[in-house]
Amino acid sequence: MALPRHTILDYEYKDAPVDILFVGDSPKMFEGEYEAFRSSEMNVILKNLWAIKGDFKVASTPAVKCPNLTIDTISPQIRKACKVHLHDTIDHYQPKLILACGKVANNVLYGKAKEESKLRGHAVEMETDSGFKFKVVSILHPFQVVAEPKNSFLFSTDLVNAINNELLGKSSDANVQYKFPLSVEELDKVSGEFLETSRDVAVDIETTGLNFLEDTIHTISLTLVDRNTGEIGTTVVVPIDHREASLGYKTKGEFMRFIINVMKNPNNRKVLHHASFDLKFLKRYGVEEVANVYDTRLLQHLHLEDVPKRLKDLVGYYFPEEKF
């Protein structure tokens, strides 16, 4: 496959610096030579690079120099030695962005085994022993796409987001303005917008834990959304059992009465993520009737059932250029 203009993707490429360095697991024997990725894996990488507008100098390297090392056979001593060699390679290429593919690559770069799902798609700043600073984003290994094509969405999404946000500078801080009432008078200033509206209301709660019978609700946030245009309206964060709010019994009762009336409004949709969790807590606090519930977790499952569905994941898929 031809490469994009000015793009070089070659383990033997010696010029520096490069824009992107793909770090694979241990080197693989392919057609008599050791390479960081097999040709089928390289095709997956190239296919996704082609989809991004821009010219990049790209190189690849294995995380370790010994063939056939796996996450089960790499010891702390081996990892330490391999990290020295990998840092030498990074110092040579001086990449603006490193994409770590696979468990061994993550293990060597991060210095210890970490849960892959918690690393994937998130940029972390690191530094070699010589002082060169670089950014690392963990993505799926392209072999996972070759073996299971259903993984192509995650691989493509994480790769494209990493390049757009960390290399091309398209990310921006999310600037969410919200009201945080501490009295009935302050709540009354915004309550009218929520009680009779036909606009959708996005609902999220923060709790002290996962047990709805024992834990309590810190806050309930409500955001108005125009379903036709996607325009975001007012956001109000209502404290309930928040220790810093110190609400009186009467004020807390008025706040919950407001929540009850918002949730039973038949004229709009209530959009939650993993609604069964939130609704259990809300029911314990007296919210008996909730009209028109839409669960983004279930909707994501209907859309793409094979990808992670945490709220954090969905934010990464659909709002990749916003940092929260």
C-alpha positions in Angstrom: 0.0 0.0 0.0 1.3 3.4 -1.0 2.1 5.8 1.9 0.7 9.3 2.3 2.9 12.1 1.0 6.0 12.7 3.2 5.0 9.8 5.4 7.5 7.2 6.4 6.6 4.0 8.3 9.6 1.7 8.6 11.3 0.0 11.5 14.6 0.7 9.7 13.9 4.4 9.2 16.9 6.3 10.7 16.1 9.9 10.2 14.8 12.0 13.1 12.7 13.5 14.4 9.4 11.8 13.6 5.8 12.9 14.4 4.5 9.5 15.5 6.3 6.4 16.9 4.2 3.2 17.1 5.5 0.9 19.8 4.5 -2.7 19.4 5.1 -5.7 21.7 8.1 -7.9 21.1 9.5 -8.1 17.5 7.8 -10.6 15.2 9.6 -12.7 12.5 8.1 -11.9 9.1 9.6 -13.1 5.9 12.9 -13.8 7.5 13.3 -10.5 9.4 12.2 -9.2 12.8 9.8 -6.4 12.6 7.6 -4.5 15.1 4.4 -5.3 13.3 3.3 -7.9 10.7 2.2 -6.8 7.3 -1.5 -7.3 8.1 -1.1 -5.2 11.2 0.8 -2.5 9.3 -2.1 -2.4 6.8 -4.5 -1.7 9.7 -2.3 1.2 10.8 -1.9 2.6 7.3 -5.6 2.4 6.6 -6.3 4.6 9.6 -3.5 7.0 8.8 -4.9 7.6 5.4 -8.2 8.8 6.9 -6.5 11.7 8.7 -5.8 14.9 6.8 -2.1 15.7 7.3 1.4 14.7 6.5 3.3 12.8 9.2 6.7 11.2 9.6 6.0 7.9 11.3 8.2 5.1 12.6 7.7 1.9 14.5 9.7 -0.1 17.0 9.1 -3.0 19.3 8.9 -2.3 23.0 11.5 -5.0 23.7 14.4 -6.3 21.7 14.0 -10.0 22.6 11.6 -11.9 20.3 8.5 -13.6 21.7 8.5 -11.9 25.1 4.9 -11.8 26.5 3.2 -10.0 29.3 3.5 -13.3 31.3 7.2 -13.8 30.7 8.5 -10.2 31.2 9.9 -9.8 34.7 10.6 -6.6 36.5 14.3 -7.0 35.8 13.7 -7.6 32.1 11.3 -4.7 31.9 13.8 -2.4 33.5 16.5 -3.4 30.9 14.1 -3.1 28.0 13.0 0.3 29.2 16.5 1.6 28.8 16.7 0.3 25.2 13.3 1.7 24.4 14.2 5.1 25.8 17.3 5.1 23.6 15.1 4.5 20.6 12.7 7.3 21.7 15.7 9.7 22.2 16.8 8.8 18.6 13.4 9.4 17.0 12.3 12.2 19.3 8.6 11.6 18.5 5.9 14.2 19.2 3.5 11.4 20.0 3.9 7.7 20.9 1.1 5.2 20.3 1.6 2.2 22.6 0.1 -0.9 21.1 -0.4 -3.9 23.3 0.2 -5.1 26.9 4.0 -5.4 26.7 4.4 -1.9 25.2 2.2 -0.5 28.0 4.1 -2.5 30.6 7.5 -1.2 29.6 6.4 2.4 29.1 4.4 2.7 32.3 6.9 0.7 34.4 4.3 -1.8 35.7 1.2 -3.7 34.6 -1.9 -1.6 34.5 -5.4 -2.4 33.5 -5.5 -1.7 29.7 -9.1 -0.3 29.7 -8.0 2.4 32.1 -5.0 3.4 29.9 -6.6 3.2 26.5 -7.2 6.5 24.7 -5.7 8.8 27.4 -2.6 10.9 26.9 0.1 10.7 29.5 3.3 12.8 29.6 6.5 11.0 30.1 10.3 11.6 30.0 13.3 9.6 29.1 16.3 9.3 31.4 18.1 11.9 29.2 15.3 14.4 29.7 13.4 14.1 26.4 9.7 14.7 27.1 7.0 12.9 25.1 3.3 12.0 25.1 2.0 8.5 25.2 -1.5 7.3 24.2 -2.3 3.6 24.7 -4.4 2.1 21.9 -5.4 -1.5 20.9 -2.7 -3.6 19.2 -3.6 -3.8 15.4 -3.5 -7.6 15.7 -6.7 -7.3 17.8 -8.3 -5.7 14.7 -6.9 -8.4 12.4 -8.2 -11.2 14.7 -11.5 -9.5 15.6 -12.7 -6.9 13.0 -15.3 -5.7 15.5 -12.4 -4.0 17.4 -11.7 -1.7 14.4 -14.0 1.0 15.9 -12.0 1.3 19.1 -8.7 1.1 17.3 -9.6 3.7 14.7 -11.3 6.0 17.3 -8.4 6.0 19.7 -5.8 6.5 16.9 -7.6 9.3 15.2 -8.5 11.1 18.5 -4.9 10.8 19.7 -3.5 12.4 16.5 -6.1 15.1 16.3 -5.9 16.1 19.9 -2.3 15.5 20.9 -0.5 16.1 17.6 -2.7 18.5 15.6 -3.9 20.4 18.7 -7.6 20.2 18.0 -8.6 19.6 21.7 -10.1 22.3 23.8 -11.1 22.6 27.4 -14.9 22.1 27.9 -16.3 25.2 29.5 -19.5 24.3 31.2 -21.4 27.0 33.1 -23.7 25.9 35.8 -25.8 27.1 38.7 -25.3 25.8 42.2 -28.2 26.9 44.4 -27.8 26.8 48.1 -31.2 28.2 49.0 -34.8 27.9 47.8 -34.6 31.5 46.5 -31.5 30.7 44.4 -33.2 27.6 43.0 -36.4 29.6 42.2 -34.4 31.7 39.8 -33.9 28.8 37.4 -36.5 26.2 38.4 -39.1 27.6 35.9 -36.9 26.6 33.0 -37.0 23.0 34.0 -40.5 22.3 35.3 -42.7 22.8 32.1 -40.1 22.5 29.4 -40.4 20.3 26.3 -36.6 20.3 25.9 -34.8 17.1 27.0 -33.2 17.0 30.4 -29.8 15.3 30.8 -29.7 13.9 34.4 -26.6 12.7 36.3 -26.2 12.0 40.0 -23.0 11.9 42.2 -23.2 9.5 45.1 -21.0 8.5 48.1 -20.9 4.9 46.8 -22.6 2.2 44.8 -25.1 0.9 47.4 -28.4 2.7 47.0 -29.6 1.4 50.3 -26.7 2.7 52.3 -24.9 5.4 50.3 -26.3 8.9 49.7 -26.7 11.4 46.9 -24.2 14.3 46.8 -25.6 16.2 43.9 -28.1 15.9 41.1 -27.2 17.8 37.9 -29.8 18.7 35.2 -29.0 20.1 31.8 -31.5 21.3 29.2 -30.9 20.1 25.7 -32.7 20.9 22.5 -33.1 17.6 20.7 -33.4 19.1 17.3 -30.4 21.4 17.3 -28.2 19.8 20.1 -28.0 23.2 21.7 -27.2 23.1 25.4 -29.3 25.2 27.7 -29.1 25.9 31.5 -27.3 23.5 33.8 -28.2 23.4 37.5 -26.4 21.3 40.0 -28.6 20.6 43.0 -26.9 19.6 46.3 -28.8 17.1 48.3 -26.6 15.4 51.0 -23.5 17.2 50.0 -21.4 17.7 53.2 -20.2 21.2 52.1 -23.7 22.4 51.3 -25.1 22.0 54.9 -28.8 22.2 53.8 -31.5 22.5 56.3 -34.3 19.9 56.4 -36.8 22.3 54.8 -34.5 23.4 52.0 -33.5 19.8 51.2 -37.2 19.0 51.0 -37.9 21.8 48.6 -34.9 20.8 46.4 -36.2 17.2 46.2 -39.7 18.4 45.4 -38.2 20.3 42.5 -36.4 17.1 41.3 -39.6 15.1 41.6 -41.5 17.6 39.5 -38.8 17.7 36.8 -38.6 13.9 36.6 -42.3 13.4 36.2 -42.8 16.0 33.4 -44.4 14.1 30.5 -43.5 16.7 27.9 -39.8 15.8 27.5 -37.2 13.0 27.7 -35.0 12.3 30.7 -31.6 11.2 29.4 -29.4 9.2 31.8 -26.4 6.9 31.6 -26.9 3.5 33.2 -30.4 4.7 34.3 -31.1 1.8 36.6 -28.3 2.9 38.9 -29.5 6.5 39.2 -33.2 5.6 39.4 -32.6 3.3 42.4 -31.1 6.2 44.3 -33.7 8.7 43.2 -36.5 6.3 44.2 -35.1 6.0 47.7 -35.2 9.9 47.9 -38.9 9.9 46.9 -38.8 10.1 43.1 -41.5 7.7 42.3 -42.5 8.7 38.8 -40.1 9.3 35.9 -41.5 10.0 32.5 -39.8 9.1 29.2 -36.4 7.6 30.3 -33.7 7.3 27.7 -30.6 5.4 28.7 -27.4 6.3 26.7 -25.7 3.1 27.9 -28.5 1.0 26.4 -28.6 3.1 23.2 -24.9 2.7 22.8 -25.3 -1.1 23.1 -27.9 -1.1 20.4 -25.6 1.0 18.2 -22.3 -0.7 18.9 -22.7 -3.6 21.3 -19.0 -4.7 21.2 -17.4 -1.5 22.6 -17.0 -0.3 26.2 -20.1 1.7 27.4 -18.9 3.6 30.4 -19.9 7.3 30.3 -16.2 8.2 30.1 -15.9 6.0 27.0 -18.9 7.6 25.3 -17.5 11.1 25.9 -14.3 9.9 24.2 -16.2 8.5 21.2 -18.5 11.4 20.6 -16.8 14.5 22.1 -13.1 13.6 21.4 -11.9 17.2 21.1 -13.3 18.3 24.4 -11.2 17.9 27.6 -13.3 17.6 30.8 
